[in-house]
Amino acid sequence: MTPYLLSLGAGILVGMVYALFKVRSPAPPGIALLGLLGMVIGEPLLTLIRPYFG
């Protein structure tokens, strides 16, 4: 549970810094969410595939 809370806290902190400096996200929200989904799916897939490659 702790890694999830740390990740959430880091995301909120970065969001606040972005807002403070009026920085726009480089990717539209849909594309950014799709990238995050790819990261969430890719991590367990790599864990499953890794034993076959070394």
C-alpha positions as CSV (number, residue, x, y, z in Angstrom):
1,M,0.0,0.0,0.0
2,T,2.9,2.4,0.8
3,P,4.2,2.5,-2.9
4,Y,0.7,3.5,-4.0
5,L,0.5,6.3,-1.5
6,L,4.0,7.5,-2.4
7,S,3.1,7.4,-6.1
8,L,-0.2,9.3,-5.4
9,G,1.6,11.9,-3.3
10,A,4.3,12.4,-5.9
11,G,1.7,12.8,-8.6
12,I,-0.2,15.4,-6.5
13,L,3.1,17.3,-5.8
14,V,4.1,17.4,-9.5
15,G,0.6,18.5,-10.4
16,M,0.8,21.3,-7.9
17,V,4.2,22.4,-9.3
18,Y,2.8,22.3,-12.8
19,A,-0.1,24.5,-11.7
20,L,2.2,26.9,-9.8
21,F,4.4,27.5,-12.9
22,K,1.4,27.3,-15.2
23,V,3.0,24.5,-17.2
24,R,0.7,22.7,-19.6
25,S,1.0,18.9,-19.8
26,P,2.9,18.0,-23.0
27,A,0.4,15.3,-23.9
28,P,-3.4,15.6,-24.1
29,P,-5.1,13.8,-21.2
30,G,-6.3,10.9,-23.2
31,I,-2.9,10.1,-24.6
32,A,-1.3,10.5,-21.2
33,L,-3.8,8.1,-19.6
34,L,-3.2,5.6,-22.4
35,G,0.6,5.8,-21.7
36,L,0.0,5.2,-18.0
37,L,-2.2,2.2,-18.9
38,G,0.6,0.8,-21.0
39,M,3.0,1.2,-18.1
40,V,0.6,-0.5,-15.7
41,I,0.1,-3.4,-18.2
42,G,3.8,-3.6,-19.2
43,E,5.3,-4.1,-15.8
44,P,3.5,-7.4,-15.0
45,L,4.1,-8.6,-18.6
46,L,7.8,-8.0,-18.3
47,T,7.8,-10.0,-15.0
48,L,6.1,-12.9,-16.8
49,I,8.3,-12.8,-19.9
50,R,11.7,-12.2,-18.2
51,P,12.3,-15.9,-17.2
52,Y,12.1,-16.9,-20.9
53,F,14.9,-14.5,-21.9
54,G,17.5,-15.0,-19.3
